[in-house]
Amino acid sequence: MEIRIGILNAPRELSFETDESAADVSGKVSAAIGGGTGVLELTDNKGAQYVVPVAGIAYVQIGAEETRRVGFVA
């Protein structure tokens, strides 16, 4: 699933693919914003870790969980 994080005062957004479910990502975002450690920590599907300060987050867009289709579709 694709995750997009908008950063305040930055012209580009942070975008990456993750193997985590939408519920897991949403829970991590809610916990971080709700007063956790002050940072949002997510891991992409290649193992890279992203640490974003909560104070700098403008928005978090969580893509739909969809399996990729292989072959021709009728």
N, CA, C, O and CB atoms as a CASP TS submission, in Angstrom:
PFRMAT TS
TARGET T0000
AUTHOR 0000-0000-0000
METHOD Language model
MODEL 1
PARENT N/A
ATOM      1  N   MET     1       0.838  -1.156   0.000  1.00  0.00           N
ATOM      2  CA  MET     1       0.000   0.000   0.000  1.00  0.00           C
ATOM      3  C   MET     1       0.892   1.230   0.000  1.00  0.00           C
ATOM      4  O   MET     1       1.986   1.219   0.564  1.00  0.00           O
ATOM      5  CB  MET     1      -0.958  -0.008   1.202  1.00  0.00           C
ATOM      6  N   GLU     2       0.413   2.287  -0.637  1.00  0.00           N
ATOM      7  CA  GLU     2       1.193   3.512  -0.734  1.00  0.00           C
ATOM      8  C   GLU     2       0.836   4.455   0.407  1.00  0.00           C
ATOM      9  O   GLU     2      -0.336   4.641   0.736  1.00  0.00           O
ATOM     10  CB  GLU     2       0.962   4.197  -2.090  1.00  0.00           C
ATOM     11  N   ILE     3       1.857   5.042   0.998  1.00  0.00           N
ATOM     12  CA  ILE     3       1.706   6.025   2.066  1.00  0.00           C
ATOM     13  C   ILE     3       2.282   7.346   1.565  1.00  0.00           C
ATOM     14  O   ILE     3       3.375   7.382   0.999  1.00  0.00           O
ATOM     15  CB  ILE     3       2.417   5.555   3.391  1.00  0.00           C
ATOM     16  N   ARG     4       1.542   8.423   1.778  1.00  0.00           N
ATOM     17  CA  ARG     4       2.022   9.766   1.435  1.00  0.00           C
ATOM     18  C   ARG     4       1.903  10.636   2.672  1.00  0.00           C
ATOM     19  O   ARG     4       0.848  10.704   3.302  1.00  0.00           O
ATOM     20  CB  ARG     4       1.217  10.381   0.236  1.00  0.00           C
ATOM     21  N   ILE     5       3.003  11.303   3.011  1.00  0.00           N
ATOM     22  CA  ILE     5       3.027  12.187   4.176  1.00  0.00           C
ATOM     23  C   ILE     5       3.403  13.582   3.703  1.00  0.00           C
ATOM     24  O   ILE     5       4.476  13.796   3.138  1.00  0.00           O
ATOM     25  CB  ILE     5       4.028  11.673   5.267  1.00  0.00           C
ATOM     26  N   GLY     6       2.501  14.527   3.943  1.00  0.00           N
ATOM     27  CA  GLY     6       2.774  15.919   3.617  1.00  0.00           C
ATOM     28  C   GLY     6       3.521  16.565   4.772  1.00  0.00           C
ATOM     29  O   GLY     6       3.141  16.407   5.932  1.00  0.00           O
ATOM     30  N   ILE     7       4.575  17.285   4.456  1.00  0.00           N
ATOM     31  CA  ILE     7       5.404  17.945   5.454  1.00  0.00           C
ATOM     32  C   ILE     7       5.175  19.453   5.370  1.00  0.00           C
ATOM     33  O   ILE     7       5.190  20.026   4.280  1.00  0.00           O
ATOM     34  CB  ILE     7       6.909  17.596   5.251  1.00  0.00           C
ATOM     35  N   LEU     8       4.963  20.096   6.521  1.00  0.00           N
ATOM     36  CA  LEU     8       4.766  21.545   6.549  1.00  0.00           C
ATOM     37  C   LEU     8       5.988  22.261   5.986  1.00  0.00           C
ATOM     38  O   LEU     8       7.127  21.867   6.238  1.00  0.00           O
ATOM     39  CB  LEU     8       4.480  22.025   7.984  1.00  0.00           C
ATOM     40  N   ASN     9       5.733  23.317   5.220  1.00  0.00           N
ATOM     41  CA  ASN     9       6.783  24.163   4.639  1.00  0.00           C
ATOM     42  C   ASN     9       7.743  23.395   3.744  1.00  0.00           C
ATOM     43  O   ASN     9       8.898  23.796   3.600  1.00  0.00           O
ATOM     44  CB  ASN     9       7.561  24.838   5.736  1.00  0.00           C
ATOM     45  N   ALA    10       7.295  22.302   3.142  1.00  0.00           N
ATOM     46  CA  ALA    10       8.114  21.532   2.200  1.00  0.00           C
ATOM     47  C   ALA    10       7.316  21.390   0.903  1.00  0.00           C
ATOM     48  O   ALA    10       6.132  21.057   0.942  1.00  0.00           O
ATOM     49  CB  ALA    10       8.508  20.115   2.791  1.00  0.00           C
ATOM     50  N   PRO    11       7.948  21.637  -0.237  1.00  0.00           N
ATOM     51  CA  PRO    11       7.210  21.581  -1.501  1.00  0.00           C
ATOM     52  C   PRO    11       6.841  20.166  -1.954  1.00  0.00           C
ATOM     53  O   PRO    11       5.934  20.000  -2.769  1.00  0.00           O
ATOM     54  CB  PRO    11       8.018  22.239  -2.570  1.00  0.00           C
ATOM     55  N   ARG    12       7.515  19.169  -1.450  1.00  0.00           N
ATOM     56  CA  ARG    12       7.251  17.793  -1.862  1.00  0.00           C
ATOM     57  C   ARG    12       6.780  16.974  -0.676  1.00  0.00           C
ATOM     58  O   ARG    12       7.023  17.318   0.481  1.00  0.00           O
ATOM     59  CB  ARG    12       8.503  17.158  -2.486  1.00  0.00           C
ATOM     60  N   GLU    13       6.095  15.875  -0.995  1.00  0.00           N
ATOM     61  CA  GLU    13       5.622  14.980   0.046  1.00  0.00           C
ATOM     62  C   GLU    13       6.510  13.747   0.116  1.00  0.00           C
ATOM     63  O   GLU    13       7.213  13.425  -0.841  1.00  0.00           O
ATOM     64  CB  GLU    13       4.161  14.580  -0.204  1.00  0.00           C
ATOM     65  N   LEU    14       6.476  13.067   1.239  1.00  0.00           N
ATOM     66  CA  LEU    14       7.198  11.819   1.436  1.00  0.00           C
ATOM     67  C   LEU    14       6.270  10.699   0.985  1.00  0.00           C
ATOM     68  O   LEU    14       5.160  10.578   1.502  1.00  0.00           O
ATOM     69  CB  LEU    14       7.654  11.633   2.938  1.00  0.00           C
ATOM     70  N   SER    15       6.706   9.873   0.026  1.00  0.00           N
ATOM     71  CA  SER    15       5.858   8.833  -0.530  1.00  0.00           C
ATOM     72  C   SER    15       6.641   7.527  -0.601  1.00  0.00           C
ATOM     73  O   SER    15       7.773   7.495  -1.085  1.00  0.00           O
ATOM     74  CB  SER    15       5.332   9.237  -1.927  1.00  0.00           C
ATOM     75  N   PHE    16       6.021   6.437  -0.109  1.00  0.00           N
ATOM     76  CA  PHE    16       6.664   5.127  -0.151  1.00  0.00           C
ATOM     77  C   PHE    16       5.621   4.028  -0.053  1.00  0.00           C
ATOM     78  O   PHE    16       4.473   4.284   0.311  1.00  0.00           O
ATOM     79  CB  PHE    16       7.696   4.988   0.981  1.00  0.00           C
ATOM     80  N   GLU    17       6.022   2.801  -0.380  1.00  0.00           N
ATOM     81  CA  GLU    17       5.163   1.618  -0.310  1.00  0.00           C
ATOM     82  C   GLU    17       5.491   0.851   0.968  1.00  0.00           C
ATOM     83  O   GLU    17       6.654   0.762   1.361  1.00  0.00           O
ATOM     84  CB  GLU    17       5.347   0.708  -1.570  1.00  0.00           C
ATOM     85  N   THR    18       4.465   0.299   1.615  1.00  0.00           N
ATOM     86  CA  THR    18       4.666  -0.493   2.818  1.00  0.00           C
ATOM     87  C   THR    18       3.831  -1.764   2.752  1.00  0.00           C
ATOM     88  O   THR    18       2.815  -1.818   2.059  1.00  0.00           O
ATOM     89  CB  THR    18       4.310   0.323   4.072  1.00  0.00           C
ATOM     90  N   ASP    19       4.269  -2.783   3.481  1.00  0.00           N
ATOM     91  CA  ASP    19       3.544  -4.044   3.556  1.00  0.00           C
ATOM     92  C   ASP    19       2.588  -4.076   4.745  1.00  0.00           C
ATOM     93  O   ASP    19       1.853  -5.050   4.911  1.00  0.00           O
ATOM     94  CB  ASP    19       4.521  -5.203   3.645  1.00  0.00           C
ATOM     95  N   GLU    20       2.581  -3.033   5.574  1.00  0.00           N
ATOM     96  CA  GLU    20       1.715  -2.985   6.746  1.00  0.00           C
ATOM     97  C   GLU    20       0.270  -2.747   6.312  1.00  0.00           C
ATOM     98  O   GLU    20       0.023  -2.183   5.246  1.00  0.00           O
ATOM     99  CB  GLU    20       2.179  -1.880   7.726  1.00  0.00           C
ATOM    100  N   SER    21      -0.672  -3.173   7.130  1.00  0.00           N
ATOM    101  CA  SER    21      -2.083  -2.970   6.815  1.00  0.00           C
ATOM    102  C   SER    21      -2.476  -1.520   7.079  1.00  0.00           C
ATOM    103  O   SER    21      -1.778  -0.792   7.785  1.00  0.00           O
ATOM    104  CB  SER    21      -2.969  -3.928   7.639  1.00  0.00           C
ATOM    105  N   ALA    22      -3.605  -1.114   6.502  1.00  0.00           N
ATOM    106  CA  ALA    22      -4.102   0.247   6.698  1.00  0.00           C
ATOM    107  C   ALA    22      -4.423   0.506   8.164  1.00  0.00           C
ATOM    108  O   ALA    22      -4.208   1.608   8.668  1.00  0.00           O
ATOM    109  CB  ALA    22      -5.344   0.490   5.837  1.00  0.00           C
ATOM    110  N   ALA    23      -4.938  -0.515   8.846  1.00  0.00           N
ATOM    111  CA  ALA    23      -5.266  -0.370  10.265  1.00  0.00           C
ATOM    112  C   ALA    23      -4.010  -0.151  11.104  1.00  0.00           C
ATOM    113  O   ALA    23      -4.025   0.652  12.037  1.00  0.00           O
ATOM    114  CB  ALA    23      -6.021  -1.604  10.765  1.00  0.00           C
ATOM    115  N   ASP    24      -2.921  -0.856  10.785  1.00  0.00           N
ATOM    116  CA  ASP    24      -1.666  -0.690  11.522  1.00  0.00           C
ATOM    117  C   ASP    24      -1.095   0.709  11.325  1.00  0.00           C
ATOM    118  O   ASP    24      -0.673   1.355  12.283  1.00  0.00           O
ATOM    119  CB  ASP    24      -0.643  -1.742  11.080  1.00  0.00           C
ATOM    120  N   VAL    25      -1.084   1.173  10.074  1.00  0.00           N
ATOM    121  CA  VAL    25      -0.539   2.498   9.779  1.00  0.00           C
ATOM    122  C   VAL    25      -1.394   3.572  10.450  1.00  0.00           C
ATOM    123  O   VAL    25      -0.860   4.506  11.049  1.00  0.00           O
ATOM    124  CB  VAL    25      -0.469   2.736   8.246  1.00  0.00           C
ATOM    125  N   SER    26      -2.706   3.446  10.355  1.00  0.00           N
ATOM    126  CA  SER    26      -3.608   4.405  10.974  1.00  0.00           C
ATOM    127  C   SER    26      -3.420   4.436  12.487  1.00  0.00           C
ATOM    128  O   SER    26      -3.453   5.507  13.093  1.00  0.00           O
ATOM    129  CB  SER    26      -5.057   4.070  10.630  1.00  0.00           C
ATOM    130  N   GLY    27      -3.224   3.280  13.097  1.00  0.00           N
ATOM    131  CA  GLY    27      -2.985   3.214  14.534  1.00  0.00           C
ATOM    132  C   GLY    27      -1.698   3.893  14.940  1.00  0.00           C
ATOM    133  O   GLY    27      -1.649   4.585  15.956  1.00  0.00           O
ATOM    134  N   LYS    28      -0.646   3.698  14.146  1.00  0.00           N
ATOM    135  CA  LYS    28       0.638   4.346  14.447  1.00  0.00           C
ATOM    136  C   LYS    28       0.536   5.855  14.321  1.00  0.00           C
ATOM    137  O   LYS    28       1.100   6.590  15.131  1.00  0.00           O
ATOM    138  CB  LYS    28       1.734   3.822  13.520  1.00  0.00           C
ATOM    139  N   VAL    29      -0.194   6.325  13.287  1.00  0.00           N
ATOM    140  CA  VAL    29      -0.365   7.769  13.091  1.00  0.00           C
ATOM    141  C   VAL    29      -1.152   8.357  14.256  1.00  0.00           C
ATOM    142  O   VAL    29      -0.771   9.391  14.804  1.00  0.00           O
ATOM    143  CB  VAL    29      -1.084   8.066  11.745  1.00  0.00           C
ATOM    144  N   SER    30      -2.238   7.709  14.632  1.00  0.00           N
ATOM    145  CA  SER    30      -3.063   8.196  15.743  1.00  0.00           C
ATOM    146  C   SER    30      -2.292   8.223  17.056  1.00  0.00           C
ATOM    147  O   SER    30      -2.410   9.174  17.828  1.00  0.00           O
ATOM    148  CB  SER    30      -4.303   7.329  15.895  1.00  0.00           C
ATOM    149  N   ALA    31      -1.506   7.183  17.312  1.00  0.00           N
ATOM    150  CA  ALA    31      -0.717   7.126  18.550  1.00  0.00           C
ATOM    151  C   ALA    31       0.345   8.215  18.577  1.00  0.00           C
ATOM    152  O   ALA    31       0.576   8.832  19.617  1.00  0.00           O
ATOM    153  CB  ALA    31      -0.058   5.752  18.704  1.00  0.00           C
ATOM    154  N   ALA    32       0.992   8.455  17.440  1.00  0.00           N
ATOM    155  CA  ALA    32       2.041   9.471  17.390  1.00  0.00           C
ATOM    156  C   ALA    32       1.460  10.870  17.582  1.00  0.00           C
ATOM    157  O   ALA    32       2.028  11.689  18.304  1.00  0.00           O
ATOM    158  CB  ALA    32       2.797   9.391  16.059  1.00  0.00           C
ATOM    159  N   ILE    33       0.332  11.140  16.936  1.00  0.00           N
ATOM    160  CA  ILE    33      -0.281  12.460  17.045  1.00  0.00           C
ATOM    161  C   ILE    33      -0.924  12.645  18.413  1.00  0.00           C
ATOM    162  O   ILE    33      -0.951  13.755  18.945  1.00  0.00           O
ATOM    163  CB  ILE    33      -1.323  12.661  15.938  1.00  0.00           C
ATOM    164  N   GLY    34      -1.438  11.566  18.980  1.00  0.00           N
ATOM    165  CA  GLY    34      -2.141  11.638  20.252  1.00  0.00           C
ATOM    166  C   GLY    34      -1.266  11.860  21.462  1.00  0.00           C
ATOM    167  O   GLY    34      -1.783  11.925  22.576  1.00  0.00           O
ATOM    168  N   GLY    35       0.024  11.978  21.295  1.00  0.00           N
ATOM    169  CA  GLY    35       0.869  12.284  22.442  1.00  0.00           C
ATOM    170  C   GLY    35       1.885  11.219  22.757  1.00  0.00           C
ATOM    171  O   GLY    35       2.300  11.075  23.907  1.00  0.00           O
ATOM    172  N   GLY    36       2.292  10.474  21.759  1.00  0.00           N
ATOM    173  CA  GLY    36       3.322   9.453  21.978  1.00  0.00           C
ATOM    174  C   GLY    36       4.686  10.082  22.140  1.00  0.00           C
ATOM    175  O   GLY    36       4.873  10.953  22.990  1.00  0.00           O
ATOM    176  N   THR    37       5.630   9.656  21.345  1.00  0.00           N
ATOM    177  CA  THR    37       7.007  10.108  21.463  1.00  0.00           C
ATOM    178  C   THR    37       7.287  11.406  20.711  1.00  0.00           C
ATOM    179  O   THR    37       8.381  11.960  20.814  1.00  0.00           O
ATOM    180  CB  THR    37       7.925   9.041  20.968  1.00  0.00           C
ATOM    181  N   GLY    38       6.293  11.898  19.949  1.00  0.00           N
ATOM    182  CA  GLY    38       6.507  13.118  19.172  1.00  0.00           C
ATOM    183  C   GLY    38       7.032  12.850  17.780  1.00  0.00           C
ATOM    184  O   GLY    38       7.286  13.785  17.021  1.00  0.00           O
ATOM    185  N   VAL    39       7.198  11.575  17.431  1.00  0.00           N
ATOM    186  CA  VAL    39       7.632  11.211  16.085  1.00  0.00           C
ATOM    187  C   VAL    39       6.767  10.062  15.568  1.00  0.00           C
ATOM    188  O   VAL    39       6.266   9.239  16.335  1.00  0.00           O
ATOM    189  CB  VAL    39       9.138  10.816  16.074  1.00  0.00           C
ATOM    190  N   LEU    40       6.609  10.032  14.243  1.00  0.00           N
ATOM    191  CA  LEU    40       5.905   8.953  13.567  1.00  0.00           C
ATOM    192  C   LEU    40       6.957   8.070  12.917  1.00  0.00           C
ATOM    193  O   LEU    40       7.764   8.545  12.119  1.00  0.00           O
ATOM    194  CB  LEU    40       4.876   9.499  12.512  1.00  0.00           C
ATOM    195  N   GLU    41       6.950   6.786  13.256  1.00  0.00           N
ATOM    196  CA  GLU    41       7.928   5.841  12.714  1.00  0.00           C
ATOM    197  C   GLU    41       7.209   4.806  11.863  1.00  0.00           C
ATOM    198  O   GLU    41       6.328   4.093  12.343  1.00  0.00           O
ATOM    199  CB  GLU    41       8.731   5.151  13.854  1.00  0.00           C
ATOM    200  N   LEU    42       7.601   4.732  10.576  1.00  0.00           N
ATOM    201  CA  LEU    42       7.039   3.754   9.646  1.00  0.00           C
ATOM    202  C   LEU    42       8.165   3.084   8.880  1.00  0.00           C
ATOM    203  O   LEU    42       9.237   3.666   8.713  1.00  0.00           O
ATOM    204  CB  LEU    42       6.038   4.422   8.671  1.00  0.00           C
ATOM    205  N   THR    43       7.928   1.859   8.410  1.00  0.00           N
ATOM    206  CA  THR    43       8.923   1.099   7.661  1.00  0.00           C
ATOM    207  C   THR    43       8.350   0.743   6.299  1.00  0.00           C
ATOM    208  O   THR    43       7.211   0.287   6.200  1.00  0.00           O
ATOM    209  CB  THR    43       9.350  -0.180   8.433  1.00  0.00           C
ATOM    210  N   ASP    44       9.144   0.952   5.239  1.00  0.00           N
ATOM    211  CA  ASP    44       8.660   0.610   3.902  1.00  0.00           C
ATOM    212  C   ASP    44       8.881  -0.869   3.604  1.00  0.00           C
ATOM    213  O   ASP    44       9.431  -1.600   4.427  1.00  0.00           O
ATOM    214  CB  ASP    44       9.357   1.472   2.842  1.00  0.00           C
ATOM    215  N   ASN    45       8.447  -1.305   2.415  1.00  0.00           N
ATOM    216  CA  ASN    45       8.530  -2.721   2.083  1.00  0.00           C
ATOM    217  C   ASN    45       9.941  -3.187   1.742  1.00  0.00           C
ATOM    218  O   ASN    45      10.151  -4.382   1.533  1.00  0.00           O
ATOM    219  CB  ASN    45       7.622  -3.017   0.937  1.00  0.00           C
ATOM    220  N   LYS    46      10.912  -2.280   1.681  1.00  0.00           N
ATOM    221  CA  LYS    46      12.309  -2.644   1.456  1.00  0.00           C
ATOM    222  C   LYS    46      13.120  -2.638   2.745  1.00  0.00           C
ATOM    223  O   LYS    46      14.311  -2.952   2.734  1.00  0.00           O
ATOM    224  CB  LYS    46      12.936  -1.698   0.455  1.00  0.00           C
ATOM    225  N   GLY    47      12.477  -2.282   3.859  1.00  0.00           N
ATOM    226  CA  GLY    47      13.154  -2.288   5.147  1.00  0.00           C
ATOM    227  C   GLY    47      13.663  -0.939   5.615  1.00  0.00           C
ATOM    228  O   GLY    47      14.190  -0.834   6.723  1.00  0.00           O
ATOM    229  N   ALA    48      13.516   0.107   4.789  1.00  0.00           N
ATOM    230  CA  ALA    48      13.956   1.441   5.195  1.00  0.00           C
ATOM    231  C   ALA    48      12.972   2.002   6.218  1.00  0.00           C
ATOM    232  O   ALA    48      11.762   1.808   6.100  1.00  0.00           O
ATOM    233  CB  ALA    48      14.076   2.392   3.963  1.00  0.00           C
ATOM    234  N   GLN    49      13.500   2.696   7.219  1.00  0.00           N
ATOM    235  CA  GLN    49      12.663   3.244   8.277  1.00  0.00           C
ATOM    236  C   GLN    49      12.569   4.757   8.114  1.00  0.00           C
ATOM    237  O   GLN    49      13.568   5.427   7.856  1.00  0.00           O
ATOM    238  CB  GLN    49      13.224   2.874   9.674  1.00  0.00           C
ATOM    239  N   TYR    50      11.358   5.286   8.267  1.00  0.00           N
ATOM    240  CA  TYR    50      11.098   6.719   8.166  1.00  0.00           C
ATOM    241  C   TYR    50      10.665   7.226   9.527  1.00  0.00           C
ATOM    242  O   TYR    50       9.758   6.671  10.147  1.00  0.00           O
ATOM    243  CB  TYR    50      10.019   7.027   7.088  1.00  0.00           C
ATOM    244  N   VAL    51      11.318   8.287   9.991  1.00  0.00           N
ATOM    245  CA  VAL    51      10.990   8.909  11.266  1.00  0.00           C
ATOM    246  C   VAL    51      10.666  10.373  10.976  1.00  0.00           C
ATOM    247  O   VAL    51      11.525  11.138  10.538  1.00  0.00           O
ATOM    248  CB  VAL    51      12.172   8.766  12.309  1.00  0.00           C
ATOM    249  N   VAL    52       9.411  10.749  11.227  1.00  0.00           N
ATOM    250  CA  VAL    52       8.933  12.093  10.903  1.00  0.00           C
ATOM    251  C   VAL    52       8.447  12.763  12.181  1.00  0.00           C
ATOM    252  O   VAL    52       7.627  12.188  12.896  1.00  0.00           O
ATOM    253  CB  VAL    52       7.796  12.045   9.835  1.00  0.00           C
ATOM    254  N   PRO    53       8.936  13.975  12.491  1.00  0.00           N
ATOM    255  CA  PRO    53       8.430  14.684  13.676  1.00  0.00           C
ATOM    256  C   PRO    53       6.949  15.020  13.501  1.00  0.00           C
ATOM    257  O   PRO    53       6.550  15.529  12.454  1.00  0.00           O
ATOM    258  CB  PRO    53       9.248  15.978  13.932  1.00  0.00           C
ATOM    259  N   VAL    54       6.148  14.744  14.503  1.00  0.00           N
ATOM    260  CA  VAL    54       4.702  14.958  14.432  1.00  0.00           C
ATOM    261  C   VAL    54       4.389  16.438  14.211  1.00  0.00           C
ATOM    262  O   VAL    54       3.416  16.761  13.529  1.00  0.00           O
ATOM    263  CB  VAL    54       4.017  14.453  15.718  1.00  0.00           C
ATOM    264  N   ALA    55       5.170  17.315  14.758  1.00  0.00           N
ATOM    265  CA  ALA    55       4.919  18.752  14.624  1.00  0.00           C
ATOM    266  C   ALA    55       5.019  19.222  13.178  1.00  0.00           C
ATOM    267  O   ALA    55       4.458  20.262  12.833  1.00  0.00           O
ATOM    268  CB  ALA    55       5.897  19.534  15.483  1.00  0.00           C
ATOM    269  N   GLY    56       5.722  18.479  12.324  1.00  0.00           N
ATOM    270  CA  GLY    56       5.898  18.878  10.937  1.00  0.00           C
ATOM    271  C   GLY    56       4.953  18.206   9.968  1.00  0.00           C
ATOM    272  O   GLY    56       5.044  18.443   8.763  1.00  0.00           O
ATOM    273  N   ILE    57       4.042  17.367  10.459  1.00  0.00           N
ATOM    274  CA  ILE    57       3.147  16.633   9.576  1.00  0.00           C
ATOM    275  C   ILE    57       1.935  17.498   9.213  1.00  0.00           C
ATOM    276  O   ILE    57       1.233  17.998  10.092  1.00  0.00           O
ATOM    277  CB  ILE    57       2.693  15.314  10.240  1.00  0.00           C
ATOM    278  N   ALA    58       1.701  17.668   7.906  1.00  0.00           N
ATOM    279  CA  ALA    58       0.519  18.387   7.436  1.00  0.00           C
ATOM    280  C   ALA    58      -0.632  17.408   7.219  1.00  0.00           C
ATOM    281  O   ALA    58      -1.770  17.697   7.589  1.00  0.00           O
ATOM    282  CB  ALA    58       0.829  19.158   6.129  1.00  0.00           C
ATOM    283  N   TYR    59      -0.339  16.236   6.615  1.00  0.00           N
ATOM    284  CA  TYR    59      -1.359  15.217   6.391  1.00  0.00           C
ATOM    285  C   TYR    59      -0.692  13.871   6.156  1.00  0.00           C
ATOM    286  O   TYR    59       0.492  13.803   5.827  1.00  0.00           O
ATOM    287  CB  TYR    59      -2.264  15.593   5.195  1.00  0.00           C
ATOM    288  N   VAL    60      -1.460  12.803   6.327  1.00  0.00           N
ATOM    289  CA  VAL    60      -1.018  11.444   6.021  1.00  0.00           C
ATOM    290  C   VAL    60      -2.101  10.805   5.168  1.00  0.00           C
ATOM    291  O   VAL    60      -3.251  10.692   5.592  1.00  0.00           O
ATOM    292  CB  VAL    60      -0.745  10.604   7.332  1.00  0.00           C
ATOM    293  N   GLN    61      -1.730  10.389   3.962  1.00  0.00           N
ATOM    294  CA  GLN    61      -2.668   9.725   3.059  1.00  0.00           C
ATOM    295  C   GLN    61      -2.309   8.247   3.009  1.00  0.00           C
ATOM    296  O   GLN    61      -1.185   7.879   2.667  1.00  0.00           O
ATOM    297  CB  GLN    61      -2.637  10.363   1.627  1.00  0.00           C
ATOM    298  N   ILE    62      -3.279   7.407   3.354  1.00  0.00           N
ATOM    299  CA  ILE    62      -3.078   5.963   3.357  1.00  0.00           C
ATOM    300  C   ILE    62      -3.820   5.396   2.156  1.00  0.00           C
ATOM    301  O   ILE    62      -5.041   5.514   2.059  1.00  0.00           O
ATOM    302  CB  ILE    62      -3.574   5.309   4.699  1.00  0.00           C
ATOM    303  N   GLY    63      -3.068   4.772   1.233  1.00  0.00           N
ATOM    304  CA  GLY    63      -3.678   4.205   0.036  1.00  0.00           C
ATOM    305  C   GLY    63      -4.501   2.967   0.348  1.00  0.00           C
ATOM    306  O   GLY    63      -4.398   2.385   1.428  1.00  0.00           O
ATOM    307  N   ALA    64      -5.314   2.578  -0.616  1.00  0.00           N
ATOM    308  CA  ALA    64      -6.162   1.399  -0.448  1.00  0.00           C
ATOM    309  C   ALA    64      -5.331   0.129  -0.541  1.00  0.00           C
ATOM    310  O   ALA    64      -4.368   0.053  -1.304  1.00  0.00           O
ATOM    311  CB  ALA    64      -7.281   1.380  -1.499  1.00  0.00           C
ATOM    312  N   GLU    65      -5.717  -0.863   0.246  1.00  0.00           N
ATOM    313  CA  GLU    65      -5.046  -2.155   0.174  1.00  0.00           C
ATOM    314  C   GLU    65      -5.592  -2.896  -1.034  1.00  0.00           C
ATOM    315  O   GLU    65      -6.752  -3.309  -1.044  1.00  0.00           O
ATOM    316  CB  GLU    65      -5.247  -2.984   1.488  1.00  0.00           C
ATOM    317  N   GLU    66      -4.765  -3.061  -2.041  1.00  0.00           N
ATOM    318  CA  GLU    66      -5.202  -3.709  -3.270  1.00  0.00           C
ATOM    319  C   GLU    66      -4.080  -4.578  -3.789  1.00  0.00           C
ATOM    320  O   GLU    66      -2.932  -4.140  -3.872  1.00  0.00           O
ATOM    321  CB  GLU    66      -5.631  -2.672  -4.332  1.00  0.00           C
ATOM    322  N   THR    67      -4.406  -5.801  -4.137  1.00  0.00           N
ATOM    323  CA  THR    67      -3.392  -6.673  -4.716  1.00  0.00           C
ATOM    324  C   THR    67      -3.235  -6.314  -6.183  1.00  0.00           C
ATOM    325  O   THR    67      -4.202  -5.938  -6.846  1.00  0.00           O
ATOM    326  CB  THR    67      -3.767  -8.177  -4.545  1.00  0.00           C
ATOM    327  N   ARG    68      -2.032  -6.428  -6.679  1.00  0.00           N
ATOM    328  CA  ARG    68      -1.766  -6.093  -8.078  1.00  0.00           C
ATOM    329  C   ARG    68      -2.221  -7.244  -8.958  1.00  0.00           C
ATOM    330  O   ARG    68      -1.977  -8.415  -8.669  1.00  0.00           O
ATOM    331  CB  ARG    68      -0.258  -5.787  -8.308  1.00  0.00           C
ATOM    332  N   ARG    69      -2.881  -6.877 -10.025  1.00  0.00           N
ATOM    333  CA  ARG    69      -3.375  -7.883 -10.968  1.00  0.00           C
ATOM    334  C   ARG    69      -2.280  -8.224 -11.967  1.00  0.00           C
ATOM    335  O   ARG    69      -1.515  -7.365 -12.405  1.00  0.00           O
ATOM    336  CB  ARG    69      -4.644  -7.380 -11.704  1.00  0.00           C
ATOM    337  N   VAL    70      -2.231  -9.486 -12.308  1.00  0.00           N
ATOM    338  CA  VAL    70      -1.261  -9.963 -13.280  1.00  0.00           C
ATOM    339  C   VAL    70      -2.031 -10.558 -14.446  1.00  0.00           C
ATOM    340  O   VAL    70      -2.969 -11.331 -14.251  1.00  0.00           O
ATOM    341  CB  VAL    70      -0.282 -11.007 -12.651  1.00  0.00           C
ATOM    342  N   GLY    71      -1.632 -10.198 -15.659  1.00  0.00           N
ATOM    343  CA  GLY    71      -2.297 -10.753 -16.835  1.00  0.00           C
ATOM    344  C   GLY    71      -3.329  -9.799 -17.398  1.00  0.00           C
ATOM    345  O   GLY    71      -3.375  -8.622 -17.042  1.00  0.00           O
ATOM    346  N   PHE    72      -4.150 -10.325 -18.278  1.00  0.00           N
ATOM    347  CA  PHE    72      -5.156  -9.523 -18.931  1.00  0.00           C
ATOM    348  C   PHE    72      -6.456  -9.578 -18.156  1.00  0.00           C
ATOM    349  O   PHE    72      -6.822 -10.609 -17.592  1.00  0.00           O
ATOM    350  CB  PHE    72      -5.366  -9.988 -20.361  1.00  0.00           C
ATOM    351  N   VAL    73      -7.155  -8.435 -18.139  1.00  0.00           N
ATOM    352  CA  VAL    73      -8.428  -8.340 -17.447  1.00  0.00           C
ATOM    353  C   VAL    73      -9.526  -8.219 -18.487  1.00  0.00           C
ATOM    354  O   VAL    73      -9.407  -7.423 -19.418  1.00  0.00           O
ATOM    355  CB  VAL    73      -8.450  -7.136 -16.463  1.00  0.00           C
ATOM    356  N   ALA    74     -10.581  -8.985 -18.347  1.00  0.00           N
ATOM    357  CA  ALA    74     -11.668  -8.970 -19.334  1.00  0.00           C
ATOM    358  C   ALA    74     -12.543  -7.768 -19.177  1.00  0.00           C
ATOM    359  O   ALA    74     -13.504  -7.601 -19.928  1.00  0.00           O
ATOM    360  CB  ALA    74     -12.505 -10.215 -19.226  1.00  0.00           C
TER
END
